[in-house]
Each structure stands twice: as structure tokens, then as C-alpha cells.
Amino acid sequence: MNDFENATTDLLSIAEARSRLGGVGRTTIWKLVTEGKLQGIKVGARSFVLASSIDHFIDSQLTAASEVEK
């Protein structure tokens, strides 16, 4: 797989991003992007979220939750 193919598989549509986060709403996705918790990009008229930013967000939430439990 070349670098271009890797890059495109790292882009998730807003619907895919919502699904990866348990079905949250579009507004929640955009709030997380605005707050800098997710990385969003636009390509033409389409909007995408970087898959790696979702993974990082989930990891940070798990870390925060485990620190609260201590």
C-alpha cells in the first residue's frame, strides 16, 4: 500500500466518525473538532475526520476514566 492509500484510509466521513464513537450526533462531532479534540479536514465540499484523532480521543478518555477510578 502506498502513502496515498494509507492517507485515504485514515479519513473517515462524518457518518463513519459518528459510528466509531458509538453513534454520537453530528453536532457532537463538530463540537469535538472545534474544541481540538478531533482533527477535521475539508476536501472540496466534503468533511472528514482523521481516524488517528478518533483513536487518540478514545485513548485519552480511557486514560482519564482510569485516573478517576484510582
Backbone as JSON Lines, residues from 0, in Angstrom:
{"i":0,"aa":"M","n":[0.85,-1.17,0.0],"ca":[0.0,0.0,0.0],"c":[0.9,1.24,0.0]}
{"i":1,"aa":"N","n":[0.64,2.19,-0.87],"ca":[1.47,3.39,-0.92],"c":[0.96,4.44,0.07]}
{"i":2,"aa":"D","n":[1.7,5.56,0.18],"ca":[1.35,6.61,1.15],"c":[-0.03,7.19,0.88]}
{"i":3,"aa":"F","n":[-0.4,7.36,-0.4],"ca":[-1.7,7.91,-0.74],"c":[-2.82,7.0,-0.24]}
{"i":4,"aa":"E","n":[-2.69,5.7,-0.45],"ca":[-3.71,4.77,0.0],"c":[-3.83,4.78,1.52]}
{"i":5,"aa":"N","n":[-2.69,4.88,2.22],"ca":[-2.72,4.96,3.69],"c":[-3.45,6.21,4.14]}
{"i":6,"aa":"A","n":[-3.19,7.33,3.47],"ca":[-3.81,8.59,3.86],"c":[-5.32,8.54,3.68]}
{"i":7,"aa":"T","n":[-5.79,7.96,2.59],"ca":[-7.23,7.94,2.36],"c":[-7.94,6.99,3.3]}
{"i":8,"aa":"T","n":[-7.28,5.93,3.76],"ca":[-7.93,5.04,4.71],"c":[-7.98,5.65,6.09]}
{"i":9,"aa":"D","n":[-7.19,6.7,6.32],"ca":[-7.2,7.39,7.6],"c":[-8.27,8.47,7.67]}
{"i":10,"aa":"L","n":[-8.95,8.73,6.56],"ca":[-10.02,9.73,6.54],"c":[-11.36,9.05,6.72]}
{"i":11,"aa":"L","n":[-12.14,9.54,7.65],"ca":[-13.47,8.98,7.89],"c":[-14.51,10.06,7.58]}
{"i":12,"aa":"S","n":[-15.57,9.65,6.91],"ca":[-16.67,10.59,6.71],"c":[-17.26,10.91,8.08]}
{"i":13,"aa":"I","n":[-18.07,11.94,8.15],"ca":[-18.71,12.3,9.41],"c":[-19.56,11.14,9.91]}
{"i":14,"aa":"A","n":[-20.25,10.47,9.01],"ca":[-21.08,9.31,9.41],"c":[-20.22,8.19,9.98]}
{"i":15,"aa":"E","n":[-19.07,7.93,9.36],"ca":[-18.17,6.89,9.87],"c":[-17.6,7.29,11.22]}
{"i":16,"aa":"A","n":[-17.25,8.56,11.38],"ca":[-16.73,9.05,12.66],"c":[-17.78,8.9,13.75]}
{"i":17,"aa":"R","n":[-19.02,9.25,13.43],"ca":[-20.11,9.1,14.39],"c":[-20.25,7.65,14.83]}
{"i":18,"aa":"S","n":[-20.17,6.75,13.87],"ca":[-20.29,5.33,14.16],"c":[-19.15,4.85,15.06]}
{"i":19,"aa":"R","n":[-17.93,5.29,14.79],"ca":[-16.77,4.88,15.59],"c":[-16.87,5.37,17.02]}
{"i":20,"aa":"L","n":[-17.64,6.43,17.23],"ca":[-17.82,6.97,18.59],"c":[-19.18,6.59,19.16]}
{"i":21,"aa":"G","n":[-19.71,5.49,18.73],"ca":[-20.92,4.95,19.33],"c":[-22.22,5.57,18.87]}
{"i":22,"aa":"G","n":[-22.19,6.28,17.75],"ca":[-23.42,6.84,17.21],"c":[-23.74,8.24,17.72]}
{"i":23,"aa":"V","n":[-22.71,8.97,18.19],"ca":[-22.96,10.34,18.65],"c":[-23.48,11.18,17.48]}
{"i":24,"aa":"G","n":[-24.05,12.31,17.78],"ca":[-24.63,13.17,16.76],"c":[-23.59,13.97,15.99]}
{"i":25,"aa":"R","n":[-24.03,14.52,14.87],"ca":[-23.15,15.38,14.04],"c":[-22.66,16.58,14.85]}
{"i":26,"aa":"T","n":[-23.56,17.13,15.65],"ca":[-23.2,18.3,16.46],"c":[-22.07,17.96,17.42]}
{"i":27,"aa":"T","n":[-22.12,16.79,18.0],"ca":[-21.06,16.37,18.92],"c":[-19.73,16.23,18.19]}
{"i":28,"aa":"I","n":[-19.76,15.65,16.99],"ca":[-18.53,15.53,16.19],"c":[-17.95,16.9,15.94]}
{"i":29,"aa":"W","n":[-18.76,17.84,15.5],"ca":[-18.27,19.19,15.19],"c":[-17.81,19.92,16.44]}
{"i":30,"aa":"K","n":[-18.46,19.69,17.57],"ca":[-18.02,20.29,18.83],"c":[-16.62,19.78,19.18]}
{"i":31,"aa":"L","n":[-16.4,18.47,19.04],"ca":[-15.08,17.9,19.33],"c":[-14.02,18.44,18.37]}
{"i":32,"aa":"V","n":[-14.38,18.65,17.11],"ca":[-13.45,19.24,16.14],"c":[-13.13,20.67,16.55]}
{"i":33,"aa":"T","n":[-14.16,21.45,16.88],"ca":[-13.98,22.85,17.28],"c":[-13.12,22.97,18.53]}
{"i":34,"aa":"E","n":[-13.3,22.05,19.47],"ca":[-12.52,22.05,20.71],"c":[-11.1,21.53,20.51]}
{"i":35,"aa":"G","n":[-10.81,21.01,19.32],"ca":[-9.47,20.49,19.04],"c":[-9.26,19.07,19.53]}
{"i":36,"aa":"K","n":[-10.33,18.4,19.94],"ca":[-10.22,17.02,20.42],"c":[-10.2,16.02,19.28]}
{"i":37,"aa":"L","n":[-10.74,16.41,18.12],"ca":[-10.67,15.62,16.89],"c":[-10.12,16.53,15.8]}
{"i":38,"aa":"Q","n":[-9.44,15.93,14.82],"ca":[-8.94,16.69,13.69],"c":[-9.87,16.49,12.51]}
{"i":39,"aa":"G","n":[-10.42,17.58,12.03],"ca":[-11.3,17.54,10.87],"c":[-10.66,18.27,9.71]}
{"i":40,"aa":"I","n":[-10.94,17.79,8.5],"ca":[-10.46,18.47,7.3],"c":[-11.59,18.51,6.28]}
{"i":41,"aa":"K","n":[-11.48,19.47,5.38],"ca":[-12.44,19.55,4.28],"c":[-11.69,19.29,2.98]}
{"i":42,"aa":"V","n":[-12.31,18.52,2.13],"ca":[-11.8,18.29,0.78],"c":[-12.96,18.64,-0.15]}
{"i":43,"aa":"G","n":[-12.83,19.78,-0.79],"ca":[-13.96,20.26,-1.59],"c":[-15.12,20.55,-0.66]}
{"i":44,"aa":"A","n":[-16.26,19.99,-0.98],"ca":[-17.45,20.18,-0.16],"c":[-17.59,19.12,0.94]}
{"i":45,"aa":"R","n":[-16.72,18.11,0.91],"ca":[-16.8,17.0,1.87],"c":[-15.99,17.28,3.11]}
{"i":46,"aa":"S","n":[-16.47,16.81,4.23],"ca":[-15.75,16.93,5.51],"c":[-15.37,15.55,5.99]}
{"i":47,"aa":"F","n":[-14.19,15.48,6.58],"ca":[-13.67,14.21,7.08],"c":[-13.05,14.42,8.45]}
{"i":48,"aa":"V","n":[-12.92,13.32,9.19],"ca":[-12.23,13.31,10.46],"c":[-11.1,12.29,10.33]}
{"i":49,"aa":"L","n":[-9.92,12.64,10.84],"ca":[-8.8,11.71,10.79],"c":[-9.04,10.58,11.78]}
{"i":50,"aa":"A","n":[-8.93,9.35,11.3],"ca":[-9.15,8.17,12.15],"c":[-8.21,8.18,13.34]}
{"i":51,"aa":"S","n":[-6.97,8.6,13.12],"ca":[-5.99,8.61,14.21],"c":[-6.42,9.56,15.33]}
{"i":52,"aa":"S","n":[-7.12,10.65,14.99],"ca":[-7.57,11.56,16.04],"c":[-8.69,10.94,16.86]}
{"i":53,"aa":"I","n":[-9.5,10.09,16.24],"ca":[-10.54,9.38,17.0],"c":[-9.89,8.38,17.94]}
{"i":54,"aa":"D","n":[-8.89,7.65,17.44],"ca":[-8.17,6.69,18.3],"c":[-7.53,7.41,19.48]}
{"i":55,"aa":"H","n":[-6.9,8.56,19.21],"ca":[-6.26,9.34,20.27],"c":[-7.31,9.84,21.27]}
{"i":56,"aa":"F","n":[-8.45,10.3,20.78],"ca":[-9.51,10.78,21.66],"c":[-10.01,9.66,22.57]}
{"i":57,"aa":"I","n":[-10.24,8.49,22.01],"ca":[-10.71,7.35,22.8],"c":[-9.67,6.98,23.85]}
{"i":58,"aa":"D","n":[-8.39,6.93,23.46],"ca":[-7.32,6.63,24.42],"c":[-7.29,7.65,25.56]}
{"i":59,"aa":"S","n":[-7.46,8.93,25.22],"ca":[-7.42,9.97,26.25],"c":[-8.61,9.84,27.2]}
{"i":60,"aa":"Q","n":[-9.76,9.45,26.67],"ca":[-10.94,9.26,27.52],"c":[-10.76,8.06,28.44]}
{"i":61,"aa":"L","n":[-10.16,6.99,27.93],"ca":[-9.89,5.82,28.76],"c":[-8.89,6.13,29.85]}
{"i":62,"aa":"T","n":[-7.87,6.9,29.5],"ca":[-6.86,7.3,30.49],"c":[-7.49,8.15,31.58]}
{"i":63,"aa":"A","n":[-8.3,9.11,31.19],"ca":[-8.97,9.99,32.15],"c":[-9.89,9.18,33.07]}
{"i":64,"aa":"A","n":[-10.6,8.22,32.48],"ca":[-11.52,7.39,33.28],"c":[-10.75,6.52,34.27]}
{"i":65,"aa":"S","n":[-9.62,5.97,33.84],"ca":[-8.85,5.12,34.75],"c":[-8.21,5.94,35.87]}
{"i":66,"aa":"E","n":[-7.86,7.21,35.61],"ca":[-7.3,8.06,36.66],"c":[-8.36,8.42,37.68]}
{"i":67,"aa":"V","n":[-9.61,8.58,37.26],"ca":[-10.7,8.88,38.18],"c":[-10.96,7.69,39.11]}
{"i":68,"aa":"E","n":[-10.79,6.49,38.56],"ca":[-11.07,5.27,39.35],"c":[-10.03,5.02,40.41]}
{"i":69,"aa":"K","n":[-8.83,5.62,40.29],"ca":[-7.76,5.35,41.25],"c":[-8.02,5.97,42.59]}
